[in-house]
Amino acid sequence: MVSDAGGYVSGRRDDGRGDGKRDALKAAAFATFSGLFEVLGAILLQFFFDDITPFIMDFMLALVAGVMVALTFIELLPSTLEVVEPKQMALSCSFGMLFMFCSQTISRQILASWFGSK
């Protein structure tokens, strides 16, 4: 295989760290484990809070959004820059955000037509 000076081979970093299938299974296991904690957190929230006020809900949503933003900047972006070029990452993020915006807009229109607008 031919690699450039950065050690890239066909879009993936050639660092000899091993099996990609094992890494994918490990990532899936961590994602599943993380998802189980979300369910546990929802169950505990239901038991300990009888009435969630809008202030508490806004606070919790802001806290979770902050954690996700921090996770993105601390973990995901540096890992992505190890694998792809910055221009490719920026284009992928831009198209992903555009897709999310369009799908949200279209789904709102579809739901409004099915269930009536507010």
N, CA, C and O of each residue as an XYZ file, in Angstrom:
472
protein
N       0.838     -1.182      0.000
C       0.000      0.000      0.000
C       0.877      1.237      0.000
O       1.962      1.257      0.581
N       0.383      2.260     -0.662
C       1.114      3.504     -0.735
C       0.493      4.476      0.248
O      -0.725      4.651      0.279
N       1.333      5.103      1.049
C       0.824      6.094      1.998
C       1.612      7.383      1.829
O       2.761      7.374      1.385
N       0.973      8.495      2.191
C       1.673      9.771      2.103
C       2.459     10.011      3.389
O       2.554      9.125      4.238
N       3.016     11.202      3.528
C       3.882     11.489      4.674
C       3.132     11.437      5.991
O       3.742     11.189      7.031
N       1.820     11.665      5.977
C       1.041     11.644      7.206
C       0.651     10.250      7.641
O       0.087     10.086      8.722
N       0.933      9.239      6.835
C       0.587      7.876      7.196
C      -0.816      7.485      6.791
O      -1.359      6.517      7.325
N      -1.426      8.212      5.855
C      -2.779      7.900      5.430
C      -2.738      6.859      4.317
O      -1.950      6.964      3.378
N      -3.590      5.865      4.437
C      -3.728      4.860      3.392
C      -5.212      4.745      3.085
O      -5.996      4.327      3.937
N      -5.587      5.105      1.902
C      -6.968      5.032      1.416
C      -7.972      5.570      2.440
O      -8.976      4.922      2.734
N      -7.694      6.755      2.977
C      -8.644      7.413      3.844
C      -8.567      7.026      5.308
O      -9.242      7.639      6.135
N      -7.766      6.028      5.655
C      -7.651      5.617      7.062
C      -6.215      5.761      7.509
O      -5.290      5.602      6.713
N      -6.033      6.051      8.740
C      -4.687      6.211      9.284
C      -4.034      4.840      9.372
O      -4.609      3.897      9.916
N      -2.831      4.744      8.832
C      -2.095      3.484      8.834
C      -1.147      3.462     10.029
O       0.048      3.719      9.884
N      -1.678      3.160     11.195
C      -0.833      3.131     12.382
C      -0.657      1.717     12.924
O      -0.003      1.526     13.949
N      -1.223      0.741     12.258
C      -1.020     -0.647     12.656
C      -1.646     -0.999     13.989
O      -1.133     -1.869     14.693
N      -2.740     -0.350     14.358
C      -3.352     -0.626     15.651
C      -4.221     -1.860     15.660
O      -4.716     -2.246     16.719
N      -4.421     -2.476     14.557
C      -5.119     -3.747     14.620
C      -6.404     -3.803     13.834
O      -6.602     -3.096     12.846
N      -7.259     -4.666     14.309
C      -8.458     -5.086     13.608
C      -9.562     -4.033     13.687
O      -9.947     -3.606     14.775
N     -10.061     -3.622     12.534
C     -11.148     -2.655     12.494
C     -12.461     -3.241     12.966
O     -13.286     -2.535     13.546
N     -12.666     -4.552     12.720
C     -13.909     -5.201     13.140
C     -13.999     -5.231     14.666
O     -15.063     -4.988     15.236
N     -12.891     -5.526     15.314
C     -12.868     -5.560     16.781
C     -13.119     -4.165     17.337
O     -13.817     -4.017     18.340
N     -12.558     -3.139     16.697
C     -12.790     -1.766     17.130
C     -14.256     -1.382     16.968
O     -14.814     -0.691     17.820
N     -14.883     -1.827     15.877
C     -16.295     -1.519     15.655
C     -17.172     -2.203     16.703
O     -18.127     -1.603     17.195
N     -16.860     -3.436     17.043
C     -17.620     -4.136     18.083
C     -17.435     -3.477     19.445
O     -18.377     -3.387     20.232
N     -16.228     -3.022     19.715
C     -15.959     -2.329     20.967
C     -16.748     -1.023     21.025
O     -17.314     -0.694     22.067
N     -16.794     -0.282     19.932
C     -17.553      0.965     19.877
C     -19.048      0.699     20.071
O     -19.726      1.442     20.780
N     -19.559     -0.363     19.439
C     -20.973     -0.712     19.596
C     -21.283     -1.099     21.042
O     -22.344     -0.755     21.564
N     -20.363     -1.811     21.689
C     -20.567     -2.184     23.090
C     -20.602     -0.950     23.985
O     -21.448     -0.851     24.874
N     -19.687     -0.011     23.755
C     -19.683      1.216     24.554
C     -20.955      2.037     24.315
O     -21.500      2.612     25.256
N     -21.426      2.098     23.081
C     -22.646      2.847     22.775
C     -23.858      2.208     23.458
O     -24.723      2.908     23.984
N     -23.912      0.877     23.447
C     -24.999      0.171     24.121
C     -24.955      0.407     25.623
O     -25.982      0.665     26.250
N     -23.771      0.319     26.190
C     -23.589      0.555     27.627
C     -24.018      1.974     27.987
O     -24.679      2.186     29.004
N     -23.646      2.931     27.165
C     -24.039      4.326     27.383
C     -25.551      4.484     27.289
O     -26.148      5.199     28.094
N     -26.167      3.838     26.333
C     -27.617      3.918     26.178
C     -28.361      3.339     27.362
O     -29.435      3.826     27.717
N     -27.808      2.306     27.980
C     -28.442      1.728     29.169
C     -28.445      2.721     30.327
O     -29.392      2.748     31.112
N     -27.405      3.530     30.442
C     -27.371      4.543     31.494
C     -28.408      5.627     31.251
O     -28.927      6.201     32.207
N     -28.718      5.917     30.004
C     -29.768      6.893     29.712
C     -31.119      6.372     30.194
O     -31.909      7.125     30.762
N     -31.382      5.109     29.973
C     -32.634      4.508     30.442
C     -32.669      4.501     31.968
O     -33.689      4.844     32.567
N     -31.571      4.117     32.593
C     -31.498      4.120     34.050
C     -31.721      5.524     34.609
O     -32.428      5.690     35.603
N     -31.127      6.527     33.982
C     -31.319      7.905     34.414
C     -32.771      8.338     34.294
O     -33.276      9.033     35.175
N     -33.447      7.947     33.233
C     -34.863      8.294     33.061
C     -35.727      7.631     34.125
O     -36.658      8.245     34.646
N     -35.419      6.379     34.448
C     -36.170      5.669     35.491
C     -35.953      6.319     36.853
O     -36.910      6.526     37.600
N     -34.705      6.642     37.183
C     -34.421      7.298     38.456
C     -35.084      8.669     38.536
O     -35.590      9.055     39.590
N     -35.083      9.396     37.441
C     -35.726     10.703     37.407
C     -37.214     10.574     37.685
O     -37.786     11.393     38.404
N     -37.831      9.572     37.130
C     -39.262      9.354     37.337
C     -39.563      9.027     38.801
O     -40.584      9.463     39.333
N     -38.684      8.263     39.454
C     -38.906      7.891     40.847
C     -38.672      9.059     41.810
O     -39.405      9.194     42.790
N     -37.678      9.899     41.557
C     -37.303     10.931     42.509
C     -37.967     12.283     42.266
O     -38.002     13.117     43.171
N     -38.485     12.515     41.083
C     -39.152     13.780     40.788
C     -40.577     13.487     40.346
O     -40.804     12.935     39.269
N     -41.531     13.859     41.183
C     -42.928     13.644     40.819
C     -43.396     14.655     39.777
O     -44.106     14.312     38.832
N     -42.984     15.907     39.969
C     -43.418     16.959     39.060
C     -42.189     17.735     38.593
O     -41.514     18.385     39.391
N     -41.910     17.664     37.312
C     -40.762     18.378     36.754
C     -41.263     19.711     36.224
O     -42.083     19.763     35.307
N     -40.769     20.768     36.802
C     -41.172     22.107     36.367
C     -40.451     22.463     35.066
O     -39.435     21.852     34.733
N     -40.968     23.442     34.333
C     -40.273     23.872     33.108
C     -38.845     24.349     33.385
O     -37.959     24.159     32.552
N     -38.616     24.968     34.550
C     -37.267     25.416     34.891
C     -36.312     24.229     35.014
O     -35.202     24.265     34.483
N     -36.741     23.187     35.709
C     -35.893     21.992     35.873
C     -35.630     21.337     34.520
O     -34.506     20.922     34.238
N     -36.664     21.242     33.684
C     -36.498     20.637     32.359
C     -35.529     21.464     31.513
O     -34.659     20.898     30.851
N     -35.664     22.785     31.524
C     -34.743     23.635     30.770
C     -33.315     23.507     31.286
O     -32.367     23.477     30.502
N     -33.163     23.430     32.611
C     -31.838     23.276     33.204
C     -31.202     21.955     32.776
O     -30.030     21.920     32.401
N     -31.971     20.873     32.832
C     -31.431     19.558     32.459
C     -31.073     19.508     30.975
O     -30.041     18.947     30.605
N     -31.918     20.092     30.123
C     -31.621     20.105     28.693
C     -30.374     20.929     28.392
O     -29.565     20.546     27.547
N     -30.216     22.057     29.079
C     -29.025     22.884     28.883
C     -27.775     22.146     29.359
O     -26.721     22.237     28.730
N     -27.888     21.424     30.454
C     -26.763     20.656     30.968
C     -26.352     19.564     29.983
O     -25.165     19.388     29.708
N     -27.316     18.845     29.460
C     -27.021     17.783     28.497
C     -26.438     18.371     27.210
O     -25.514     17.800     26.630
N     -26.972     19.506     26.763
C     -26.432     20.147     25.559
C     -24.983     20.565     25.779
O     -24.154     20.415     24.882
N     -24.671     21.085     26.958
C     -23.293     21.458     27.267
C     -22.355     20.268     27.262
O     -21.226     20.360     26.779
N     -22.823     19.146     27.799
C     -22.008     17.931     27.796
C     -21.758     17.460     26.366
O     -20.643     17.056     26.036
N     -22.775     17.508     25.521
C     -22.609     17.070     24.132
C     -21.663     17.984     23.359
O     -20.858     17.506     22.560
N     -21.752     19.293     23.589
C     -20.836     20.226     22.917
C     -19.404     19.981     23.376
O     -18.479     19.962     22.563
N     -19.224     19.792     24.684
C     -17.883     19.517     25.205
C     -17.339     18.210     24.643
O     -16.170     18.135     24.265
N     -18.173     17.190     24.586
C     -17.748     15.900     24.029
C     -17.324     16.055     22.576
O     -16.331     15.468     22.147
N     -18.073     16.841     21.826
C     -17.736     17.054     20.425
C     -16.379     17.718     20.273
O     -15.552     17.265     19.482
N     -16.142     18.788     21.020
C     -14.888     19.524     20.866
C     -13.692     18.802     21.482
O     -12.572     18.942     20.991
N     -13.909     18.041     22.535
C     -12.790     17.391     23.223
C     -12.442     16.047     22.596
O     -11.265     15.704     22.486
N     -13.451     15.279     22.183
C     -13.206     13.917     21.710
C     -13.394     13.729     20.205
O     -12.503     13.216     19.528
N     -14.536     14.138     19.685
C     -14.881     13.774     18.313
C     -14.104     14.543     17.251
O     -13.599     13.939     16.304
N     -13.999     15.845     17.387
C     -13.292     16.620     16.360
C     -11.811     16.260     16.259
O     -11.322     16.076     15.144
N     -11.069     16.150     17.371
C      -9.668     15.737     17.231
C      -9.508     14.342     16.624
O      -8.591     14.105     15.838
N     -10.400     13.424     16.991
C     -10.325     12.078     16.413
C     -10.608     12.111     14.925
O      -9.970     11.400     14.149
N     -11.561     12.935     14.528
C     -11.888     13.048     13.109
C     -10.729     13.640     12.325
O     -10.440     13.198     11.213
N     -10.064     14.637     12.896
C      -8.932     15.265     12.199
C      -7.746     14.323     12.039
O      -6.886     14.554     11.190
N      -7.688     13.262     12.844
C      -6.633     12.261     12.665
C      -6.891     11.395     11.437
O      -5.961     10.822     10.869
N      -8.158     11.301     11.030
C      -8.531     10.389      9.953
C      -8.743     11.108      8.623
O      -8.351     10.594      7.576
N      -9.356     12.288      8.652
C      -9.651     13.004      7.411
C      -9.045     14.400      7.449
O      -8.631     14.894      8.498
N      -9.005     15.005      6.301
C      -8.498     16.366      6.176
C      -9.514     17.356      6.750
O     -10.710     17.064      6.750
N      -9.071     18.518      7.238
C     -10.001     19.496      7.818
C     -11.092     19.951      6.848
O     -12.236     20.151      7.258
N     -10.752     20.117      5.567
C     -11.752     20.553      4.594
C     -12.852     19.508      4.442
O     -14.032     19.850      4.373
N     -12.468     18.236      4.390
C     -13.447     17.161      4.272
C     -14.326     17.104      5.521
O     -15.533     16.880      5.421
N     -13.726     17.304      6.698
C     -14.497     17.295      7.932
C     -15.497     18.449      7.946
O     -16.651     18.262      8.332
N     -15.066     19.636      7.530
C     -15.956     20.799      7.515
C     -17.121     20.580      6.551
O     -18.265     20.906      6.869
N     -16.827     20.029      5.373
C     -17.899     19.752      4.410
C     -18.874     18.709      4.947
O     -20.086     18.853      4.793
N     -18.346     17.659      5.578
C     -19.209     16.620      6.136
C     -20.104     17.177      7.229
O     -21.296     16.871      7.273
N     -19.540     17.989      8.109
C     -20.342     18.599      9.179
C     -21.397     19.532      8.602
O     -22.538     19.538      9.062
N     -21.025     20.320      7.600
C     -21.977     21.257      6.998
C     -23.131     20.529      6.329
O     -24.292     20.893      6.513
N     -22.811     19.493      5.547
C     -23.877     18.737      4.900
C     -24.729     17.988      5.922
O     -25.938     17.854      5.737
N     -24.118     17.505      6.986
C     -24.882     16.844      8.050
C     -25.855     17.794      8.724
O     -27.005     17.434      8.976
N     -25.395     19.019      9.021
C     -26.283     20.010      9.637
C     -27.399     20.415      8.678
O     -28.546     20.581      9.093
N     -27.068     20.573      7.405
C     -28.082     20.917      6.408
C     -29.120     19.805      6.303
O     -30.318     20.078      6.220
N     -28.671     18.566      6.306
C     -29.590     17.425      6.239
C     -30.512     17.410      7.457
O     -31.718     17.206      7.321
N     -29.944     17.628      8.657
C     -30.761     17.635      9.871
C     -31.796     18.759      9.821
O     -32.952     18.551     10.192
N     -31.394     19.946      9.368
C     -32.317     21.069      9.272
C     -33.453     20.755      8.291
O     -34.625     20.982      8.592
N     -33.090     20.230      7.120
C     -34.103     19.921      6.107
C     -35.051     18.817      6.578
O     -36.261     18.903      6.370
N     -34.499     17.779      7.213
C     -35.366     16.688      7.671
C     -36.300     17.165      8.778
O     -37.447     16.723      8.847
N     -35.826     18.064      9.650
C     -36.695     18.601     10.696
C     -37.803     19.461     10.079
O     -38.965     19.357     10.470
N     -37.441     20.294      9.132
C     -38.431     21.167      8.497
C     -39.480     20.349      7.749
O     -40.676     20.619      7.856
N     -39.036     19.365      7.003
C     -39.968     18.536      6.237
C     -40.849     17.711      7.168
O     -42.051     17.591      6.931
N     -40.272     17.142      8.219
C     -41.080     16.329      9.136
C     -42.107     17.190      9.865
O     -43.219     16.727     10.119
N     -41.763     18.435     10.210
C     -42.747     19.327     10.841
C     -43.897     19.610      9.888
O     -45.057     19.632     10.301
N     -43.581     19.829      8.608
C     -44.644     20.096      7.635
C     -45.533     18.871      7.457
O     -46.754     18.999      7.369
N     -44.941     17.705      7.404
C     -45.728     16.484      7.249
C     -46.622     16.270      8.464
O     -47.806     15.964      8.319
N     -46.062     16.428      9.658
C     -46.866     16.245     10.875
C     -47.968     17.286     10.982
O     -49.072     16.980     11.434
N     -47.674     18.527     10.563
C     -48.698     19.570     10.599
C     -49.838     19.256      9.625
O     -51.001     19.534      9.915
N     -49.496     18.676      8.472
C     -50.546     18.349      7.521
C     -51.381     17.149      7.994
O     -52.574     17.071      7.700
N     -50.762     16.225      8.720
C     -51.490     15.059      9.224
C     -52.359     15.394     10.430
O     -53.511     14.969     10.511
N     -51.800     16.160     11.366
C     -52.485     16.389     12.627
C     -53.014     17.810     12.784
O     -53.551     18.160     13.835
N     -52.868     18.618     11.761
C     -53.341     19.995     11.827
C     -52.289     20.896     12.455
O     -51.564     20.493     13.365
N     -52.222     22.103     11.960
C     -51.218     23.042     12.469
C     -51.698     23.644     13.777
O     -52.893     23.675     14.072
N     -50.726     24.125     14.560
C     -51.039     24.697     15.879
C     -51.532     26.112     15.745
O     -51.845     26.755     16.747
